[in-house]
């Protein structure tokens, strides 16, 4: 899967309030763990620079990544 499609897939999960693990994205997109982490970093950077009141965070309770409101 191309990078743009993988990143948009992750972003779509977040917009639909779905949590995910890197393993889920690796299986869905066929990318490596390292690549998945880069995609997550790209989305975090985008959210920070866009001025939105949300952030991509890792939830220790869910053991997954989720979209959360900034404090």
mmJSON file of the N, C-alpha and C atoms, coordinates in Angstrom:
{"data_MODEL":{"atom_site":{
"group_PDB":["ATOM","ATOM","ATOM","ATOM","ATOM","ATOM","ATOM","ATOM","ATOM","ATOM","ATOM","ATOM","ATOM","ATOM","ATOM","ATOM","ATOM","ATOM","ATOM","ATOM","ATOM","ATOM","ATOM","ATOM","ATOM","ATOM","ATOM","ATOM","ATOM","ATOM","ATOM","ATOM","ATOM","ATOM","ATOM","ATOM","ATOM","ATOM","ATOM","ATOM","ATOM","ATOM","ATOM","ATOM","ATOM","ATOM","ATOM","ATOM","ATOM","ATOM","ATOM","ATOM","ATOM","ATOM","ATOM","ATOM","ATOM","ATOM","ATOM","ATOM","ATOM","ATOM","ATOM","ATOM","ATOM","ATOM","ATOM","ATOM","ATOM","ATOM","ATOM","ATOM","ATOM","ATOM","ATOM","ATOM","ATOM","ATOM","ATOM","ATOM","ATOM","ATOM","ATOM","ATOM","ATOM","ATOM","ATOM","ATOM","ATOM","ATOM","ATOM","ATOM","ATOM","ATOM","ATOM","ATOM","ATOM","ATOM","ATOM","ATOM","ATOM","ATOM","ATOM","ATOM","ATOM","ATOM","ATOM","ATOM","ATOM","ATOM","ATOM","ATOM","ATOM","ATOM","ATOM","ATOM","ATOM","ATOM","ATOM","ATOM","ATOM","ATOM","ATOM","ATOM","ATOM","ATOM","ATOM","ATOM","ATOM","ATOM","ATOM","ATOM","ATOM","ATOM","ATOM","ATOM","ATOM","ATOM","ATOM","ATOM","ATOM","ATOM","ATOM","ATOM","ATOM","ATOM","ATOM","ATOM","ATOM","ATOM","ATOM","ATOM","ATOM","ATOM","ATOM","ATOM","ATOM","ATOM","ATOM","ATOM","ATOM","ATOM","ATOM","ATOM","ATOM","ATOM","ATOM","ATOM","ATOM","ATOM","ATOM","ATOM","ATOM","ATOM","ATOM","ATOM","ATOM","ATOM","ATOM","ATOM","ATOM","ATOM","ATOM","ATOM","ATOM","ATOM","ATOM","ATOM","ATOM","ATOM","ATOM","ATOM","ATOM","ATOM","ATOM","ATOM","ATOM","ATOM","ATOM","ATOM","ATOM","ATOM","ATOM","ATOM","ATOM","ATOM","ATOM","ATOM","ATOM","ATOM","ATOM","ATOM","ATOM"],
"id":[1,2,3,4,5,6,7,8,9,10,11,12,13,14,15,16,17,18,19,20,21,22,23,24,25,26,27,28,29,30,31,32,33,34,35,36,37,38,39,40,41,42,43,44,45,46,47,48,49,50,51,52,53,54,55,56,57,58,59,60,61,62,63,64,65,66,67,68,69,70,71,72,73,74,75,76,77,78,79,80,81,82,83,84,85,86,87,88,89,90,91,92,93,94,95,96,97,98,99,100,101,102,103,104,105,106,107,108,109,110,111,112,113,114,115,116,117,118,119,120,121,122,123,124,125,126,127,128,129,130,131,132,133,134,135,136,137,138,139,140,141,142,143,144,145,146,147,148,149,150,151,152,153,154,155,156,157,158,159,160,161,162,163,164,165,166,167,168,169,170,171,172,173,174,175,176,177,178,179,180,181,182,183,184,185,186,187,188,189,190,191,192,193,194,195,196,197,198,199,200,201,202,203,204,205,206,207,208,209,210,211,212,213],
"type_symbol":["N","C","C","N","C","C","N","C","C","N","C","C","N","C","C","N","C","C","N","C","C","N","C","C","N","C","C","N","C","C","N","C","C","N","C","C","N","C","C","N","C","C","N","C","C","N","C","C","N","C","C","N","C","C","N","C","C","N","C","C","N","C","C","N","C","C","N","C","C","N","C","C","N","C","C","N","C","C","N","C","C","N","C","C","N","C","C","N","C","C","N","C","C","N","C","C","N","C","C","N","C","C","N","C","C","N","C","C","N","C","C","N","C","C","N","C","C","N","C","C","N","C","C","N","C","C","N","C","C","N","C","C","N","C","C","N","C","C","N","C","C","N","C","C","N","C","C","N","C","C","N","C","C","N","C","C","N","C","C","N","C","C","N","C","C","N","C","C","N","C","C","N","C","C","N","C","C","N","C","C","N","C","C","N","C","C","N","C","C","N","C","C","N","C","C","N","C","C","N","C","C","N","C","C","N","C","C","N","C","C","N","C","C"],
"label_atom_id":["N","CA","C","N","CA","C","N","CA","C","N","CA","C","N","CA","C","N","CA","C","N","CA","C","N","CA","C","N","CA","C","N","CA","C","N","CA","C","N","CA","C","N","CA","C","N","CA","C","N","CA","C","N","CA","C","N","CA","C","N","CA","C","N","CA","C","N","CA","C","N","CA","C","N","CA","C","N","CA","C","N","CA","C","N","CA","C","N","CA","C","N","CA","C","N","CA","C","N","CA","C","N","CA","C","N","CA","C","N","CA","C","N","CA","C","N","CA","C","N","CA","C","N","CA","C","N","CA","C","N","CA","C","N","CA","C","N","CA","C","N","CA","C","N","CA","C","N","CA","C","N","CA","C","N","CA","C","N","CA","C","N","CA","C","N","CA","C","N","CA","C","N","CA","C","N","CA","C","N","CA","C","N","CA","C","N","CA","C","N","CA","C","N","CA","C","N","CA","C","N","CA","C","N","CA","C","N","CA","C","N","CA","C","N","CA","C","N","CA","C","N","CA","C","N","CA","C","N","CA","C","N","CA","C","N","CA","C","N","CA","C","N","CA","C","N","CA","C"],
"label_alt_id":[null,null,null,null,null,null,null,null,null,null,null,null,null,null,null,null,null,null,null,null,null,null,null,null,null,null,null,null,null,null,null,null,null,null,null,null,null,null,null,null,null,null,null,null,null,null,null,null,null,null,null,null,null,null,null,null,null,null,null,null,null,null,null,null,null,null,null,null,null,null,null,null,null,null,null,null,null,null,null,null,null,null,null,null,null,null,null,null,null,null,null,null,null,null,null,null,null,null,null,null,null,null,null,null,null,null,null,null,null,null,null,null,null,null,null,null,null,null,null,null,null,null,null,null,null,null,null,null,null,null,null,null,null,null,null,null,null,null,null,null,null,null,null,null,null,null,null,null,null,null,null,null,null,null,null,null,null,null,null,null,null,null,null,null,null,null,null,null,null,null,null,null,null,null,null,null,null,null,null,null,null,null,null,null,null,null,null,null,null,null,null,null,null,null,null,null,null,null,null,null,null,null,null,null,null,null,null,null,null,null,null,null,null],
"label_comp_id":["UNK","UNK","UNK","UNK","UNK","UNK","UNK","UNK","UNK","UNK","UNK","UNK","UNK","UNK","UNK","UNK","UNK","UNK","UNK","UNK","UNK","UNK","UNK","UNK","UNK","UNK","UNK","UNK","UNK","UNK","UNK","UNK","UNK","UNK","UNK","UNK","UNK","UNK","UNK","UNK","UNK","UNK","UNK","UNK","UNK","UNK","UNK","UNK","UNK","UNK","UNK","UNK","UNK","UNK","UNK","UNK","UNK","UNK","UNK","UNK","UNK","UNK","UNK","UNK","UNK","UNK","UNK","UNK","UNK","UNK","UNK","UNK","UNK","UNK","UNK","UNK","UNK","UNK","UNK","UNK","UNK","UNK","UNK","UNK","UNK","UNK","UNK","UNK","UNK","UNK","UNK","UNK","UNK","UNK","UNK","UNK","UNK","UNK","UNK","UNK","UNK","UNK","UNK","UNK","UNK","UNK","UNK","UNK","UNK","UNK","UNK","UNK","UNK","UNK","UNK","UNK","UNK","UNK","UNK","UNK","UNK","UNK","UNK","UNK","UNK","UNK","UNK","UNK","UNK","UNK","UNK","UNK","UNK","UNK","UNK","UNK","UNK","UNK","UNK","UNK","UNK","UNK","UNK","UNK","UNK","UNK","UNK","UNK","UNK","UNK","UNK","UNK","UNK","UNK","UNK","UNK","UNK","UNK","UNK","UNK","UNK","UNK","UNK","UNK","UNK","UNK","UNK","UNK","UNK","UNK","UNK","UNK","UNK","UNK","UNK","UNK","UNK","UNK","UNK","UNK","UNK","UNK","UNK","UNK","UNK","UNK","UNK","UNK","UNK","UNK","UNK","UNK","UNK","UNK","UNK","UNK","UNK","UNK","UNK","UNK","UNK","UNK","UNK","UNK","UNK","UNK","UNK","UNK","UNK","UNK","UNK","UNK","UNK"],
"label_asym_id":["A","A","A","A","A","A","A","A","A","A","A","A","A","A","A","A","A","A","A","A","A","A","A","A","A","A","A","A","A","A","A","A","A","A","A","A","A","A","A","A","A","A","A","A","A","A","A","A","A","A","A","A","A","A","A","A","A","A","A","A","A","A","A","A","A","A","A","A","A","A","A","A","A","A","A","A","A","A","A","A","A","A","A","A","A","A","A","A","A","A","A","A","A","A","A","A","A","A","A","A","A","A","A","A","A","A","A","A","A","A","A","A","A","A","A","A","A","A","A","A","A","A","A","A","A","A","A","A","A","A","A","A","A","A","A","A","A","A","A","A","A","A","A","A","A","A","A","A","A","A","A","A","A","A","A","A","A","A","A","A","A","A","A","A","A","A","A","A","A","A","A","A","A","A","A","A","A","A","A","A","A","A","A","A","A","A","A","A","A","A","A","A","A","A","A","A","A","A","A","A","A","A","A","A","A","A","A","A","A","A","A","A","A"],
"label_entity_id":["1","1","1","1","1","1","1","1","1","1","1","1","1","1","1","1","1","1","1","1","1","1","1","1","1","1","1","1","1","1","1","1","1","1","1","1","1","1","1","1","1","1","1","1","1","1","1","1","1","1","1","1","1","1","1","1","1","1","1","1","1","1","1","1","1","1","1","1","1","1","1","1","1","1","1","1","1","1","1","1","1","1","1","1","1","1","1","1","1","1","1","1","1","1","1","1","1","1","1","1","1","1","1","1","1","1","1","1","1","1","1","1","1","1","1","1","1","1","1","1","1","1","1","1","1","1","1","1","1","1","1","1","1","1","1","1","1","1","1","1","1","1","1","1","1","1","1","1","1","1","1","1","1","1","1","1","1","1","1","1","1","1","1","1","1","1","1","1","1","1","1","1","1","1","1","1","1","1","1","1","1","1","1","1","1","1","1","1","1","1","1","1","1","1","1","1","1","1","1","1","1","1","1","1","1","1","1","1","1","1","1","1","1"],
"label_seq_id":[1,1,1,2,2,2,3,3,3,4,4,4,5,5,5,6,6,6,7,7,7,8,8,8,9,9,9,10,10,10,11,11,11,12,12,12,13,13,13,14,14,14,15,15,15,16,16,16,17,17,17,18,18,18,19,19,19,20,20,20,21,21,21,22,22,22,23,23,23,24,24,24,25,25,25,26,26,26,27,27,27,28,28,28,29,29,29,30,30,30,31,31,31,32,32,32,33,33,33,34,34,34,35,35,35,36,36,36,37,37,37,38,38,38,39,39,39,40,40,40,41,41,41,42,42,42,43,43,43,44,44,44,45,45,45,46,46,46,47,47,47,48,48,48,49,49,49,50,50,50,51,51,51,52,52,52,53,53,53,54,54,54,55,55,55,56,56,56,57,57,57,58,58,58,59,59,59,60,60,60,61,61,61,62,62,62,63,63,63,64,64,64,65,65,65,66,66,66,67,67,67,68,68,68,69,69,69,70,70,70,71,71,71],
"pdbx_PDB_ins_code":[null,null,null,null,null,null,null,null,null,null,null,null,null,null,null,null,null,null,null,null,null,null,null,null,null,null,null,null,null,null,null,null,null,null,null,null,null,null,null,null,null,null,null,null,null,null,null,null,null,null,null,null,null,null,null,null,null,null,null,null,null,null,null,null,null,null,null,null,null,null,null,null,null,null,null,null,null,null,null,null,null,null,null,null,null,null,null,null,null,null,null,null,null,null,null,null,null,null,null,null,null,null,null,null,null,null,null,null,null,null,null,null,null,null,null,null,null,null,null,null,null,null,null,null,null,null,null,null,null,null,null,null,null,null,null,null,null,null,null,null,null,null,null,null,null,null,null,null,null,null,null,null,null,null,null,null,null,null,null,null,null,null,null,null,null,null,null,null,null,null,null,null,null,null,null,null,null,null,null,null,null,null,null,null,null,null,null,null,null,null,null,null,null,null,null,null,null,null,null,null,null,null,null,null,null,null,null,null,null,null,null,null,null],
"Cartn_x":[0.856,0.0,0.901,0.537,1.326,1.176,2.184,2.223,0.959,0.559,-0.602,-1.847,-2.026,-3.193,-3.102,-1.91,-1.717,-1.993,-1.461,-1.66,-3.136,-3.789,-5.212,-6.061,-5.642,-6.332,-6.251,-5.068,-4.887,-5.738,-5.691,-6.453,-7.955,-8.398,-9.809,-10.203,-9.346,-9.604,-9.82,-8.944,-9.003,-10.286,-10.644,-11.852,-13.106,-13.073,-14.204,-14.125,-13.247,-13.082,-12.708,-11.933,-11.422,-10.014,-9.729,-8.365,-7.643,-6.322,-5.557,-4.186,-3.62,-2.258,-1.403,-0.107,0.761,0.632,0.465,0.318,-0.889,-1.984,-3.185,-2.877,-2.179,-1.855,-0.863,0.095,1.06,0.338,-0.615,-1.356,-2.255,-2.875,-3.807,-3.095,-1.943,-1.256,-0.085,0.391,1.535,2.865,2.885,4.129,4.827,6.058,6.81,6.427,6.845,6.575,7.224,8.439,9.167,8.432,7.949,7.2,5.9,5.228,3.984,4.228,5.301,5.638,5.894,6.514,6.733,5.4,4.473,3.156,2.444,2.526,1.912,2.544,3.845,4.555,4.098,3.926,3.446,2.068,1.186,-0.157,-0.1,0.725,0.886,1.359,2.338,2.865,1.776,1.021,-0.071,-1.076,-1.482,-2.472,-1.943,-0.666,-0.064,-0.03,0.335,0.48,-0.849,-1.884,-3.177,-3.987,-3.556,-4.25,-5.528,-5.715,-6.904,-6.755,-7.861,-7.869,-7.799,-7.157,-7.016,-5.566,-5.228,-3.879,-3.956,-3.008,-2.879,-2.013,-2.588,-1.881,-1.971,-1.062,-1.103,-1.808,-2.875,-3.634,-3.086,-2.559,-2.026,-3.15,-4.325,-5.463,-5.906,-6.017,-6.465,-5.321,-4.097,-2.899,-3.02,-3.535,-3.769,-3.606,-3.492,-3.458,-4.874,-5.135,-6.466,-6.326,-7.409,-7.486,-8.117,-7.418,-7.917,-7.876,-8.786,-8.793,-7.58,-7.022,-5.893,-6.379,-5.531,-5.886,-5.458],
"Cartn_y":[-1.174,0.0,1.236,2.217,3.447,4.217,5.052,5.806,6.638,7.354,8.237,7.443,6.274,5.458,4.907,4.513,3.996,5.078,6.272,7.376,7.759,7.806,8.143,7.048,5.816,4.717,4.886,5.203,5.439,6.625,7.706,8.908,8.609,7.796,7.407,6.625,5.73,5.004,6.0,6.987,7.967,8.797,9.233,10.041,9.26,7.954,7.096,6.558,7.187,6.868,5.402,4.855,3.5,3.571,2.729,2.647,1.577,1.644,0.659,0.464,-0.669,-0.996,-0.969,-0.785,-0.779,-2.096,-3.172,-4.498,-4.52,-3.843,-3.785,-3.075,-1.965,-1.181,-1.933,-2.602,-3.399,-4.439,-5.135,-6.176,-5.582,-4.473,-3.845,-3.26,-2.618,-1.92,-2.699,-3.712,-4.479,-3.794,-2.797,-2.084,-2.683,-2.282,-2.747,-1.927,-2.396,-1.66,-0.286,-0.232,1.042,2.036,1.56,2.419,2.88,1.992,2.332,3.453,3.355,4.387,5.725,5.691,6.934,7.547,6.724,7.22,7.871,7.256,7.816,9.157,9.233,10.496,11.572,11.217,12.173,12.712,11.848,12.279,13.164,12.814,13.657,15.054,15.115,16.409,17.212,16.564,17.241,17.827,17.026,17.488,18.658,18.622,19.721,21.001,20.895,22.074,22.616,21.786,22.219,23.053,23.063,23.856,23.207,21.951,21.248,20.986,20.792,20.581,19.087,18.304,16.867,16.448,15.313,14.773,13.257,12.701,11.254,10.784,9.994,9.567,8.046,7.524,6.101,5.952,5.182,4.931,3.68,3.857,2.711,1.763,2.31,1.472,0.561,1.141,0.368,-0.362,0.059,-0.453,-0.251,0.938,1.287,2.79,3.186,4.599,5.1,6.31,6.915,8.409,9.003,10.446,11.015,11.946,12.507,14.03,14.652,16.106,16.569,17.701,18.283,18.869,18.833,19.382,20.819],
"Cartn_z":[0.0,0.0,0.0,-0.789,-0.84,0.465,0.727,1.98,2.173,1.166,1.311,1.682,1.109,1.435,2.852,3.265,4.62,5.656,5.435,6.378,6.438,5.303,5.293,5.945,5.828,6.497,8.011,8.509,9.944,10.385,9.622,9.958,9.964,9.015,8.959,10.207,10.664,11.913,13.049,13.13,14.21,14.14,12.952,12.792,13.162,12.971,13.301,14.725,15.52,16.943,17.192,16.276,16.438,17.015,17.966,18.478,17.67,17.644,16.889,17.511,17.233,17.63,16.374,16.536,15.36,14.601,15.316,14.692,13.75,14.14,13.294,11.971,12.072,10.873,9.998,10.624,9.858,9.019,9.612,8.894,7.819,8.124,7.186,5.966,6.199,5.113,4.527,5.248,4.766,5.012,5.899,6.183,7.405,7.615,8.781,10.009,11.174,12.418,12.365,11.901,11.829,10.917,9.8,8.877,9.514,10.209,10.896,11.909,12.653,13.643,12.95,11.797,11.028,10.608,10.157,9.751,10.93,12.088,13.29,13.626,13.495,13.749,12.766,11.507,10.499,10.862,11.317,11.697,12.933,13.903,15.104,14.716,13.844,13.39,12.699,11.84,11.142,12.131,13.105,14.083,14.904,15.269,16.03,15.212,13.947,13.097,12.594,12.594,12.058,13.048,14.304,15.302,15.821,15.518,16.012,17.5,18.159,19.604,19.954,19.1,19.327,19.117,19.681,19.543,19.414,18.719,18.607,19.764,20.656,21.862,22.014,22.826,23.164,24.498,24.525,25.743,26.417,27.619,28.356,28.764,29.042,29.436,28.295,27.1,25.941,25.242,25.56,24.889,23.383,23.014,21.617,21.423,20.17,19.83,19.653,20.125,20.023,19.76,19.32,19.143,20.399,21.061,22.31,22.253,22.998,23.087,23.872,23.421,24.154,25.461,26.437,27.759,27.86],
"occupancy":[1.0,1.0,1.0,1.0,1.0,1.0,1.0,1.0,1.0,1.0,1.0,1.0,1.0,1.0,1.0,1.0,1.0,1.0,1.0,1.0,1.0,1.0,1.0,1.0,1.0,1.0,1.0,1.0,1.0,1.0,1.0,1.0,1.0,1.0,1.0,1.0,1.0,1.0,1.0,1.0,1.0,1.0,1.0,1.0,1.0,1.0,1.0,1.0,1.0,1.0,1.0,1.0,1.0,1.0,1.0,1.0,1.0,1.0,1.0,1.0,1.0,1.0,1.0,1.0,1.0,1.0,1.0,1.0,1.0,1.0,1.0,1.0,1.0,1.0,1.0,1.0,1.0,1.0,1.0,1.0,1.0,1.0,1.0,1.0,1.0,1.0,1.0,1.0,1.0,1.0,1.0,1.0,1.0,1.0,1.0,1.0,1.0,1.0,1.0,1.0,1.0,1.0,1.0,1.0,1.0,1.0,1.0,1.0,1.0,1.0,1.0,1.0,1.0,1.0,1.0,1.0,1.0,1.0,1.0,1.0,1.0,1.0,1.0,1.0,1.0,1.0,1.0,1.0,1.0,1.0,1.0,1.0,1.0,1.0,1.0,1.0,1.0,1.0,1.0,1.0,1.0,1.0,1.0,1.0,1.0,1.0,1.0,1.0,1.0,1.0,1.0,1.0,1.0,1.0,1.0,1.0,1.0,1.0,1.0,1.0,1.0,1.0,1.0,1.0,1.0,1.0,1.0,1.0,1.0,1.0,1.0,1.0,1.0,1.0,1.0,1.0,1.0,1.0,1.0,1.0,1.0,1.0,1.0,1.0,1.0,1.0,1.0,1.0,1.0,1.0,1.0,1.0,1.0,1.0,1.0,1.0,1.0,1.0,1.0,1.0,1.0,1.0,1.0,1.0,1.0,1.0,1.0,1.0,1.0,1.0,1.0,1.0,1.0],
"B_iso_or_equiv":[0.0,0.0,0.0,0.0,0.0,0.0,0.0,0.0,0.0,0.0,0.0,0.0,0.0,0.0,0.0,0.0,0.0,0.0,0.0,0.0,0.0,0.0,0.0,0.0,0.0,0.0,0.0,0.0,0.0,0.0,0.0,0.0,0.0,0.0,0.0,0.0,0.0,0.0,0.0,0.0,0.0,0.0,0.0,0.0,0.0,0.0,0.0,0.0,0.0,0.0,0.0,0.0,0.0,0.0,0.0,0.0,0.0,0.0,0.0,0.0,0.0,0.0,0.0,0.0,0.0,0.0,0.0,0.0,0.0,0.0,0.0,0.0,0.0,0.0,0.0,0.0,0.0,0.0,0.0,0.0,0.0,0.0,0.0,0.0,0.0,0.0,0.0,0.0,0.0,0.0,0.0,0.0,0.0,0.0,0.0,0.0,0.0,0.0,0.0,0.0,0.0,0.0,0.0,0.0,0.0,0.0,0.0,0.0,0.0,0.0,0.0,0.0,0.0,0.0,0.0,0.0,0.0,0.0,0.0,0.0,0.0,0.0,0.0,0.0,0.0,0.0,0.0,0.0,0.0,0.0,0.0,0.0,0.0,0.0,0.0,0.0,0.0,0.0,0.0,0.0,0.0,0.0,0.0,0.0,0.0,0.0,0.0,0.0,0.0,0.0,0.0,0.0,0.0,0.0,0.0,0.0,0.0,0.0,0.0,0.0,0.0,0.0,0.0,0.0,0.0,0.0,0.0,0.0,0.0,0.0,0.0,0.0,0.0,0.0,0.0,0.0,0.0,0.0,0.0,0.0,0.0,0.0,0.0,0.0,0.0,0.0,0.0,0.0,0.0,0.0,0.0,0.0,0.0,0.0,0.0,0.0,0.0,0.0,0.0,0.0,0.0,0.0,0.0,0.0,0.0,0.0,0.0,0.0,0.0,0.0,0.0,0.0,0.0],
"pdbx_formal_charge":[null,null,null,null,null,null,null,null,null,null,null,null,null,null,null,null,null,null,null,null,null,null,null,null,null,null,null,null,null,null,null,null,null,null,null,null,null,null,null,null,null,null,null,null,null,null,null,null,null,null,null,null,null,null,null,null,null,null,null,null,null,null,null,null,null,null,null,null,null,null,null,null,null,null,null,null,null,null,null,null,null,null,null,null,null,null,null,null,null,null,null,null,null,null,null,null,null,null,null,null,null,null,null,null,null,null,null,null,null,null,null,null,null,null,null,null,null,null,null,null,null,null,null,null,null,null,null,null,null,null,null,null,null,null,null,null,null,null,null,null,null,null,null,null,null,null,null,null,null,null,null,null,null,null,null,null,null,null,null,null,null,null,null,null,null,null,null,null,null,null,null,null,null,null,null,null,null,null,null,null,null,null,null,null,null,null,null,null,null,null,null,null,null,null,null,null,null,null,null,null,null,null,null,null,null,null,null,null,null,null,null,null,null],
"auth_seq_id":[1,1,1,2,2,2,3,3,3,4,4,4,5,5,5,6,6,6,7,7,7,8,8,8,9,9,9,10,10,10,11,11,11,12,12,12,13,13,13,14,14,14,15,15,15,16,16,16,17,17,17,18,18,18,19,19,19,20,20,20,21,21,21,22,22,22,23,23,23,24,24,24,25,25,25,26,26,26,27,27,27,28,28,28,29,29,29,30,30,30,31,31,31,32,32,32,33,33,33,34,34,34,35,35,35,36,36,36,37,37,37,38,38,38,39,39,39,40,40,40,41,41,41,42,42,42,43,43,43,44,44,44,45,45,45,46,46,46,47,47,47,48,48,48,49,49,49,50,50,50,51,51,51,52,52,52,53,53,53,54,54,54,55,55,55,56,56,56,57,57,57,58,58,58,59,59,59,60,60,60,61,61,61,62,62,62,63,63,63,64,64,64,65,65,65,66,66,66,67,67,67,68,68,68,69,69,69,70,70,70,71,71,71],
"auth_comp_id":["UNK","UNK","UNK","UNK","UNK","UNK","UNK","UNK","UNK","UNK","UNK","UNK","UNK","UNK","UNK","UNK","UNK","UNK","UNK","UNK","UNK","UNK","UNK","UNK","UNK","UNK","UNK","UNK","UNK","UNK","UNK","UNK","UNK","UNK","UNK","UNK","UNK","UNK","UNK","UNK","UNK","UNK","UNK","UNK","UNK","UNK","UNK","UNK","UNK","UNK","UNK","UNK","UNK","UNK","UNK","UNK","UNK","UNK","UNK","UNK","UNK","UNK","UNK","UNK","UNK","UNK","UNK","UNK","UNK","UNK","UNK","UNK","UNK","UNK","UNK","UNK","UNK","UNK","UNK","UNK","UNK","UNK","UNK","UNK","UNK","UNK","UNK","UNK","UNK","UNK","UNK","UNK","UNK","UNK","UNK","UNK","UNK","UNK","UNK","UNK","UNK","UNK","UNK","UNK","UNK","UNK","UNK","UNK","UNK","UNK","UNK","UNK","UNK","UNK","UNK","UNK","UNK","UNK","UNK","UNK","UNK","UNK","UNK","UNK","UNK","UNK","UNK","UNK","UNK","UNK","UNK","UNK","UNK","UNK","UNK","UNK","UNK","UNK","UNK","UNK","UNK","UNK","UNK","UNK","UNK","UNK","UNK","UNK","UNK","UNK","UNK","UNK","UNK","UNK","UNK","UNK","UNK","UNK","UNK","UNK","UNK","UNK","UNK","UNK","UNK","UNK","UNK","UNK","UNK","UNK","UNK","UNK","UNK","UNK","UNK","UNK","UNK","UNK","UNK","UNK","UNK","UNK","UNK","UNK","UNK","UNK","UNK","UNK","UNK","UNK","UNK","UNK","UNK","UNK","UNK","UNK","UNK","UNK","UNK","UNK","UNK","UNK","UNK","UNK","UNK","UNK","UNK","UNK","UNK","UNK","UNK","UNK","UNK"],
"auth_asym_id":["A","A","A","A","A","A","A","A","A","A","A","A","A","A","A","A","A","A","A","A","A","A","A","A","A","A","A","A","A","A","A","A","A","A","A","A","A","A","A","A","A","A","A","A","A","A","A","A","A","A","A","A","A","A","A","A","A","A","A","A","A","A","A","A","A","A","A","A","A","A","A","A","A","A","A","A","A","A","A","A","A","A","A","A","A","A","A","A","A","A","A","A","A","A","A","A","A","A","A","A","A","A","A","A","A","A","A","A","A","A","A","A","A","A","A","A","A","A","A","A","A","A","A","A","A","A","A","A","A","A","A","A","A","A","A","A","A","A","A","A","A","A","A","A","A","A","A","A","A","A","A","A","A","A","A","A","A","A","A","A","A","A","A","A","A","A","A","A","A","A","A","A","A","A","A","A","A","A","A","A","A","A","A","A","A","A","A","A","A","A","A","A","A","A","A","A","A","A","A","A","A","A","A","A","A","A","A","A","A","A","A","A","A"],
"auth_atom_id":["N","CA","C","N","CA","C","N","CA","C","N","CA","C","N","CA","C","N","CA","C","N","CA","C","N","CA","C","N","CA","C","N","CA","C","N","CA","C","N","CA","C","N","CA","C","N","CA","C","N","CA","C","N","CA","C","N","CA","C","N","CA","C","N","CA","C","N","CA","C","N","CA","C","N","CA","C","N","CA","C","N","CA","C","N","CA","C","N","CA","C","N","CA","C","N","CA","C","N","CA","C","N","CA","C","N","CA","C","N","CA","C","N","CA","C","N","CA","C","N","CA","C","N","CA","C","N","CA","C","N","CA","C","N","CA","C","N","CA","C","N","CA","C","N","CA","C","N","CA","C","N","CA","C","N","CA","C","N","CA","C","N","CA","C","N","CA","C","N","CA","C","N","CA","C","N","CA","C","N","CA","C","N","CA","C","N","CA","C","N","CA","C","N","CA","C","N","CA","C","N","CA","C","N","CA","C","N","CA","C","N","CA","C","N","CA","C","N","CA","C","N","CA","C","N","CA","C","N","CA","C","N","CA","C","N","CA","C","N","CA","C","N","CA","C","N","CA","C"],
"pdbx_PDB_model_num":[1,1,1,1,1,1,1,1,1,1,1,1,1,1,1,1,1,1,1,1,1,1,1,1,1,1,1,1,1,1,1,1,1,1,1,1,1,1,1,1,1,1,1,1,1,1,1,1,1,1,1,1,1,1,1,1,1,1,1,1,1,1,1,1,1,1,1,1,1,1,1,1,1,1,1,1,1,1,1,1,1,1,1,1,1,1,1,1,1,1,1,1,1,1,1,1,1,1,1,1,1,1,1,1,1,1,1,1,1,1,1,1,1,1,1,1,1,1,1,1,1,1,1,1,1,1,1,1,1,1,1,1,1,1,1,1,1,1,1,1,1,1,1,1,1,1,1,1,1,1,1,1,1,1,1,1,1,1,1,1,1,1,1,1,1,1,1,1,1,1,1,1,1,1,1,1,1,1,1,1,1,1,1,1,1,1,1,1,1,1,1,1,1,1,1,1,1,1,1,1,1,1,1,1,1,1,1,1,1,1,1,1,1]
}}}
